């Protein structure tokens, strides 16, 4: 694919499905060999509907060899925004040798929370949140007592994040998982990474760099 074709397909929000992200996204400010992804304001139904602040959306870094994949309409919320009852998928990136990364948003009222919310802690605890969103990481069920290797609260730039490392040997999406969850407005924003044993062995450090870079 030549430069002119890429220019026609891509912009700096990562709209070129199938092309390596290093061919069109800017070099990362935090890690050599990585690029930075920030979605355009009109990239997804949730951004267009204002469910996520389009002026301050989620962002993260990823290796330059990864590729953006198309999200199916039924998963994207294209038919239900701005009033989707279920979690929806924002973006999906993959590398066959290293893993899978996805951003998912979930309305807090569907997680059993009513009333004013100010941060992820006002929605739930470390344990209750992973119980609620764990299946979006693994692709099936999760047992927090058995599958959570590490859980942590982090305050970054004044904002609270819950982060997790999972060991899920029977999961559909992979035997290893990493996640970062925070609140934006009235939705939880989840950055979830999954990998098989071979992908984890090859790219564990890269995957942890990715999840550490997530902001929303």
Helices and strands as residue ranges (DSSP letters): H 3-9, G 21-23, E 34-38, H 45-49, E 59-63, E 67-69, H 73-76, E 88-95, E 99-107, G 108-111, G 120-122, H 126-138, H 144-147, E 148-156, E 159-167, E 176-184, E 187-195, H 197-213
